[in-house]
Amino acid sequence: MSQAFTTSTGERRVAAIAAQCVMCGLCLPHCPSYAVTRNEAESPRGRLALMARIAAGEINSGSYPSLDSCLACGRCELVCPPKVPFIEALTLTRTANASVREHWTGKLARQWLRRPALLRLLMRNAVAVRAFLPASLRRRANLDGLAPIFNARTMPPLPTGTRNMIGSPTLILAGCAAQTLERGAVEAITIIATASGTEPMFDSARCCGALGRHLGHPTLACAPIVDGIDCAVAINSGCTAHWRQQLAPHEVLGVVAWLEQRLVPLSDRLTPRPLRVALHLPCTQQGLVGETDALRRLIDQLPGAIPIELPAQPGCCGSAGSYCMNQPLISQQLGSTVAEQIRALAPDVVISTNGGCRAQLAQALFDQGASIRLLHPAELIAAYLTGSPI
């Protein structure tokens, strides 16, 4: 048995997945990290070949830079003719090597990002003193991009009480980082839910496990109690797919599908305003969650809003959980490319369902001297409902 794997089951599964790859290379143009490095070892097929050798015991366990540089975006799976489950193989391999390959930034992310109070304290202080920090550190942590979130308002604990006015309770899965990265989205969802007849129940103390999965620790999830809940709604695309796995067979809606349902009866209350709205589609939304068409329909329902599509490539902004800290060079290059594409389209606002992506792009736009708002779709809809400025 390979030294990297503790069970032969993991070995066999990785070997079986790698054997499905026909080495056609159709995925290469869609791999964001390969687009940056042009290194065959950092292509999906190159990584699968490496994982097969690790599983076979041909390479001892250790650090594998070509696997560390993978964003785990899943874009290769979307275009793969034989539908090779690349992410499954990557997760199994990273899990087997987590004890020897984890970067210190990954350990820091695991400890802090899953503790809302500590994360809020750390980030607020870091943002406050960011002018005295090295530019490289500010960019790696997206501190300039996060500054508007922290400077706009104080952040009391999220509401947890529930008073359902119609139907059964709806649980809003805000996620462990919600009190830091998704405050605007949480407030907007409260406005939308109340306007449509429901005061939501928030669960912000639990982790879906997405970050741990990125880092090779897929068992870090902490599932909420969902008994008696009509449905659960995850507000961040990065969390949605993982909650669906954790909470099956209970229904977990992506936030876009939920917003589309809520918006229909509220259409006559929307304040018309001309806006060019750029649609940023996070990798998780395109691959694991779906709802890309629903997002376009959602914007079409807003009077005066003009949806603008971003180019398909590179697609990934480089945020990818803790990737922006672990692999800053590739991450910043991808973020810079997407930011340049946004600037070329000259939108009034950019919407994205992923808080990490919004922070990443806000930092990249800040570095390029651009001032363009990045919002969660719920924030945009709430502004249309209340008539508040965007």
N, C-alpha and C positions, 0 to 999 in steps of 0.2 A: 504493500500500500504506500502511496505517496506520503512523504513526510509532511506535506502541506495539509492533507486532509485527515481528519480524525475518524472518518467512516468511509468504507468502500462505496457506500451508496452515493455519496457526493462525487467521488471519483468517476463512477460509472456514468452518472448523469451528465457531468461536464464533458466526458469523452463522447457520449452519445450526441450531445448538442453540437460539439465541434465537428463531428462526422457529418452532420447535416449540411454544413457549409460547402457549396460547390466552387468556391473561390472565383466567382464570376466577376466580382469587383463592382457590381452595380450600386453597391452601397457607398463606395468611396466618395463620390461627389456630395453625398448627403451627411458625411461625418464631419462635424465642426472641428474637432481637434486635428483630424487628418488634413483638413483644408488649411490649417495654420502651419503644421509641421512638415507636411508632404513626406512623412516617414512611414514606409509600409508597415513597420512594426506597430505604428499607432493608428492603423486602419482596423476596421472590424475584423476582417479576415486574418490580419496579422495577430491581433489580440486573441482570436479563437485558436490559432495555431499555438500560441504561447500557453494558453490555458490547457490545451490538450496535452502538451508536454509536461506541464506541472502536474496534471491529474495522473499521468502515466509514470510519474516519479523520475522523469528524465532530468528535471531541474529541482534542486533543493529549495525548500521554502525560504523566502526572503522578500526583499523589496523589488518590485517590478515597475520601473518608471512608465513603461508603455501602458500598463493597466491603471496606474495612478492618474495618468493624464486623460483617461476616458471620462467624459462627462456623465455617462449613464443616461443620456438623453433619449435613447431608444429610436432615434431617427433611422438607423440602419434597419431596424425591424419593420418599419413602415414600407420600405421599398424592396425588401428581401423576397425573391421569388419563392424559395422553399420555406419561408417564414421561420427562419432559425430564431429560437428564443434566446437571443444574445444576452439580454439583461439577466435572465435566470442564471446563465453560466457565469457571468461576471459577478453576480451576488454570491453564488456558491464559492467562487474562487477567492473573492475578497474576504468572505467570512472565514474561510479556512486559514487565511494569512493575516487576519486582523491583528493578532498579538505581536507580529513582527514588522508589519508594514505601516502601521498608523503613524502619521505625521503628528507633531505636537499640536498643530493647529486643529487637527481632527479631534484630539482628546479635549482640547479647550472647547470646541464647538459642542461636543457631546455633553459636557458638564454644564455649560452655560445656556445654550440655546433651549434646553428643555426645562429650565427653571425661570419662569417669567419674571419674578421679582428681581432676581439677580441679573438677568439679562437687561432688564429695563434700567437698573442702577448703573450697570457697566456702560451701556451704550449712551445713556444721558450724560454721564461724566466724560466719556470719550468725545462725544460731540461738542461738549462745552469747552474742552481744552484742545480741540483738533488743530487750532492754529499753531500750537506749539509742538505738534507731532510731525515726524518726517512725512513728506508727501507720499512716499511709497506705502507707509502704514495706513495713511488716510484712504488711499485708493484701495488697498487690499481689503479693508473693512467697510468700504463704501460710506465713510463717515460724512463726507460732504453731501452725498446723495441722500443720506438719512436725516440730515440736519433739519429740513423743513418739518419732518414728522415730529421731532422732539421740541422744536422751537414754537410750534403752532399753538400748543395747549398743554396743560397738565393732563396726566393720565391716571385717573382713579381706577380702582379695580373694576373689571367688567361686571355688568349686572348678571345675577344668576337666578333671580326670581322669575316665576312664570305665571302669567294669567292669560290663558288661551281664550280668546273671545269667540272664535268659531272653530269647530272641528277639534281634532286631537292635537296634543302638544307637538311642536316642531323643535327639535334639538339642533341648535346651531353649533357646529364643531369649529370653534374659532382656532383651535390649535395652540401649542405651547408658546409660540412666538407672537400670538395675536396682540397681546398687550403692548408689544413693542413695534411691530411692523404693520399691523392691520387695524390700528385704532380707528382710522377714518372709515374703513369698510364696516367695522362693527357698528359704529354709530349710524352709518347709512342703512345697513340692514335693519336696524331697530326702527328707523323712520319708515322704511318701505313695509316692513311687517306690520307695524302699527296701523299704517294707512290702509292696509288690505285686511285688517281685522284680527291680527294675531300679535300678541306680545311674545317674542321668542324667549326660549331658555338657552343660555349660553353655557358651553363647557369649554373653558380655556385652560384648564389645568392638566390636560392630558396630551400625550404625544402620540402621533399616528405611527411613528417609527420610520418615516421617510428619511430623516437625516441619518439615523443609525444604519439604515439599509445602504445609503451612499458610502458609509464608512466601514461596512463589513460587520455591522452589529444589528442584524434584522430583528432581534427579539426585544428591542428597547421600547416597543409600543406599549401604551397603557390605555386599554380600551375603556370607554365610558359605559355607564349603565344606560341601556336603551329600552328596557322594558316599559311598556305603556306609551311609547313614543310613536306617533304616526309616521314620521320620517325624520331622517337626519340630513342636514345640509352642511357640507364642508365649504368654507369660504375661500380656501386656497387650493389651486389646482394641484400643487405638489402634495397635498394631504389627501385629496379625494380618493385616488386609486388605492392608497394604503388603508384608508378607513373602510373602503368597500371590502377589502380582504379581511380586515379585523372584525368587522361587524356583520358579515354574511351570516344568515340570509336576510338581515334587516336591510331595508332600502337606504342607500346613501346617495342623495342627489348632488350633482355638481352645482355650484352657485349660479352658473349661467342658466341652467334649466329651471332652477327655482325662481330666479328673477324673471324669466320669460313667463312663467305661470302667473306670477304676482302682477306683472305689468299690464296684462290685458284689461282687467277691470279698472285700472287706474289711468287709462289712456286719456280720458277727458280732463284729468287734473294736471297734465304735463304742460309746463310753460315753454312755448316755442322759442327756440334760439338757434341761430345759424352757427354751426360748429363743424369743423373738419376733425373727425375722430379717427386717429390711427389705431388699428387693431393689432396689438402685439399678442401673438398666440404662443404661450409657453410650451415647451417641449412636452410637458406632462399633459397639457390640455389636448395637444394634437395627437398624442399617442395613447396614453393610458385612460384619459377621461373622455375625450371626444368633445362634443358640444361646440365645435368650431362653427358649424352652420347656425347653431342657436345664438351664438354671439353676434353674428352678422344680422340675424333677424331681430335681435334685441335692439341694436343700434338703429335699424330701419324703422322701428316703432317710435323713436324719439323725434318729435317734430323739429325739422330744421337740421338735424344731424346728418352729416355726409360721411359714411364709413370709408376709410382708406386702408387698403391692404399693404402691408410691408412685403418686401421681396422675400421669396421663399428661402434664399440662401444668404448668409449661413443659418438663419433661423434662430439658432441658439444664442442667447445673449452672454453665456459664460458664467451665469450665477451658480446654478446646479448645486444647491445646498451649501456645503462648506467648500466647494470647489474654488470659489473666488479667493479663499484664504490659502488653500493647499497648493493651487496652481495659478498664481496671480498673473503670470505673463500671458498664458493662453487665454485666461479668463478676461483680462483687460483688453486683449486684442479683439476678441469676439464682441465684447461690449462696445468697444469703440466703433467697430464696423456697423453694428446695428444702429448705434447712435447717429452715425453719418447718414445712414439710410433714412432715419426719422427726420433729420434736419432737411434732407433733400425734398421730402414730401411736404414740409412746412405745415404740420397739423396744428390745431389749436390745443389739442389734448391727446394724450396717448392712454389707452386703457389696457390693463393686463390683470389677469386673475391671480397672479403670483406675486406675493410681496417681495420675495427675494429678487425676482426679475425687475420689479419696479425700482428697488434700491440700486441694483446694478446699473440700470439704464440711466437713472437719475445722476449717478456718479459720473458715468461716461459723458452725458450731456453737459454736466457741470464742468468737466475737464475741457470740453470743447467750447465753453463759453455760451452755451445755449440755455435759454430759459423756457422750457416746455413742461407743462404739468403732466404728471403721470398719476393716474387714478385707477382704483379698483372699479369695475363696471357698476357696482352698487353705489359708489360715491357719485358717479355721473348721473345715475337715475334719481338719486336723492336730490341732487341739485335741480334737476328738471321738475321734481315734485314740489320743492320748497321755493323755487325761484331764486335760490341763493347763488352768489357768484361762483364761478369755477376758476 
